[in-house]
Amino acid sequence: MNFNKLCGIAIARFGLNTREFYELSPAEFFEALNDHREREQGTLEILTRTAWESAREIIFYGVITNPNIKKKFKHSGELFKFSWEMEGRDDETEEIKIERMKKVLQGMHIKNQKRLGKNVEREEFPGLPAL
């Protein structure tokens, strides 16, 4: 990357003029570039979360207006939670997360088997080791 390209980045992203760019040290410029990148990532994360939460709201209104669904939900957060809404999950080890996922899959499998009319007390999920 040459200085002209870096100058173009400084002008387009930071609103600097050419003189201000050439007065910056390389360390100052790259620190500004890193800061700009972090702010953009934060903005992108907020936009992504907003899109997912909007989708959940749409699903929520579809669920509460469906007369065939017996369970009543008071707010959309009761449908499902996103990873950023989970409390106390950041300190989990990878093994604990895997065990929790296995339990969820086993529960879903048992519920599905019961829905299909199969009488199961505790059936292990095929392909997963026993817990």
N, C-alpha and C positions, 0 to 999 in steps of 0.2 A: 504494500500500500504506500502510495507516495504522499507528499505533503499537500498537493492539490486536492486529492481525495479526502484527506483528513480535514482540510480547510472547508471543503464542501459539507462535510458532516457537521462541523462546528457552526457553519452558517445556517444550515437547514434545521438542525436539532436544537441548538442552543441559542440561536438568534445573535450570534457574535458577528462582528464585521471582520474583514481580513486582518486589519491591524491588531485587533484584540486577540485573534487567533495566534498570530505570530509572536505576541508578547507572552503567551502561555508557555510554561515549561512542559516537556512531554509528560511528566508526572501529573501536573495539574490537569492537562487535557484528558489523560486516560482515567484519572479519578472522576472527572466530570462525566466522562463517557460511562463509567461503571455506575455512577449514581443515576444517570439517566436510564440506563438499562434496568436497574432495580426498580425505579419508579414505574417504568413501563410494564414490568412483570407484575408489580402490585396492582396496577390498573387492569391488566389482563385477567388476573386472578379474581378481582372484584366483578368484572364483566362476566366471567365464566360462572361464578357463584350465582350471580343475579339471573343468568339464563337458566341454570339448573333449578333454582328456586321458583322461577316463573313456570317452568315445565311442571314442577310439583304442584303448584297452585292450579294449573289447568287440569291435571289429573284429579286433584282434590275435588274440584267442582264437578267433574265428570262422575266421581264416585258418590258424592252426596246427592246428586240428582238422579242416580240410578236406583229405582225402586227395588231391584233384585238383591241389593247388597244390604244385609241385615245389620251389620255393625255400623254404628253411627260415630262419625268422627267430628270432633269439635273444631279442630284446626288441622292444617295441612301437615304440620310436623308430626302428627300421630301416624300418618301413612308410612313414612320411612324417614330416617335421618341421614344426613350427609356426613362425610368424614369430619368436616370442620365443625359440626355440631356435637360431635361425641365428646363427652367429658371423661378425662382420665384414661384415654386410649393412647396417648402419645408415649407413655412410659412402658407400654407393653413390649415384651420381647417378641421376636418373630415366631418362636415356638408357641407362645400363648395365643397369638393371633391365629396361627394355623389350627390349634386345638379348638378355638372358638368357632372358626369357620367349619371345621368338621362337625361340631355339635349342631350348628345351624343346618348343615346339609343333611345330617341324620334326622333331625326334626322334620325337615321338609319332606324327606323320603317317607318317614313313618306317616305323616299327615296325608301324603298322596296315596299311600297304600290303603289307609283307612277310608279315604274318599272313594277308592276303587272297590271297596267292600271286603278287603282282606283284613282279617282280624290279626293284628300284630301288637304285641306288648312292647317288645324291644328288639327290633331287627336292625342289624348293622347295615350301614349303607354299602352297597356293593362297590368294591374297588378301593375302599378306604380301610385302614387298619382299625381294629377295635379300640375304643377309648377306655 
